[in-house]
Amino acid sequence: MPTIILQGTELNDDIAANMAGNLNGALESRHHYYKIKVDSAVSNGQLTQLRGKNNFDINVLPDEFDARQIRLLITDMDSTFINIECVDEIADFMGIKPQIAAITESAMRGEINFETSLTKRIGLLEGLPADALEHVYNERLKLNSGGEAMIAGLKSRDIKIALVSGGFTYFTARLKKRYQLDYTLSNTLEIRNNKLTGKVHGTIVGAEAKAGFLLQLCKELGISTQQVVAMGDGANDLKMMKLAGLSIAYHAKPTVQAEADAVLNYCGLEGVLGLLDIPES
C-alpha cells in the first residue's frame, strides 16, 4: 500500500483531507505532517501534476522503504545541512565571489567535474589570510531551518548522523562538535604562514568519496544500504544518494530532484522527520 507524505507551512487539515479524498486514500494526521495511504501506485506523472498544483512537499515513499529500520542519515553540508556554500563565502573576502560562485553552480548542476571545479576554485584563493575561514564560520554560516529539530528527532531514534562534504574540515569539525554529530568527511585546506596555498591535502572528497564513505559506514555499523538515508542538493551527491534506502533532494538542482526518491522544496530540514515518521520533540 503506497504511502504519500505531505509537509509544508501552507498545509492544513482541509487541504490534506481534500487531497486524500481525490486519491481515494486514508488520511493520517501527525503533528507536523500528513500521511495518505492509497491502494494503487501513484505514477510519476500524477506526482508531478500534484506538485505543480500545490505549494507544499508531496512525496511517495518507495515500496520497499521501512523507516523503522533506518540507522544512518548521511548528508551533504553546503546548502543542505547549512545555509551557505562555504567556498563562495571565503571567496568574498578576495572580492571574487561571483567568479567562484559561477563555477560552484556549474559543478552542482553536473556540467563540470566536481574535483576539477574544486581545484580551480581553491586555486583562486591562494594567498588569502586563513582568518577568513573564522569570519565565514562566525558571521555567515548557519544551520538550515529545522536542523536542530531534525538532529533531535534522529537522536531520539538512535539514528547516526554523518556529514560529508566537498567543502572543508575547518567547518565540518566545528559542526560535528557543536551538534554532536557522529561522523564527518571533507577536504583539508593547505595553510602555510597563516595563508591559504590554493591547494588541499590528500585526495579531494567528490562524488566517489561520498559514496565510498556511505559504504564504509555501513560496514562499520553492520547495516545494509537500505538502512541509510542520503541527502544532498548537487550532482556530486547523486552516487551517494543512489546507494541509500531513501534519497532526499534538499532544495536541490533539477537534475538531483529528478533522480531522488523524495524532494524537499518547501520544508526545512525538519522535513526529514516527516519522511521517517518521527514526531518533532
Buried (B, 14 or more C-beta within 10 A) or exposed (E): EBBBBBBBEEBEEEBBBEBBEEBEBEBBEBEBBBBBBBEEEBEEEEBEEBBEEBEBBBBBBBEEBEBEEBBBBBBBBBBBBBBBBBBBBBBBBBEBBEEBBEBBBEBBBBEBBBBEBBBBBBEBBEEBBBEBBEBBBEEBBEBBBBBBBBBBBBBEBEBBBBBBBBBBBBBBBBBBEEBEBBBBBBBBBBBEEEBBBBBBEEEBBBBBBBBBBBEBBBEEBEBEBBBBBBBBBBBBBBBBBBBBBBBBBBBBBEBBBEBBBBBBBBBBBBBBBBBBBBEBE
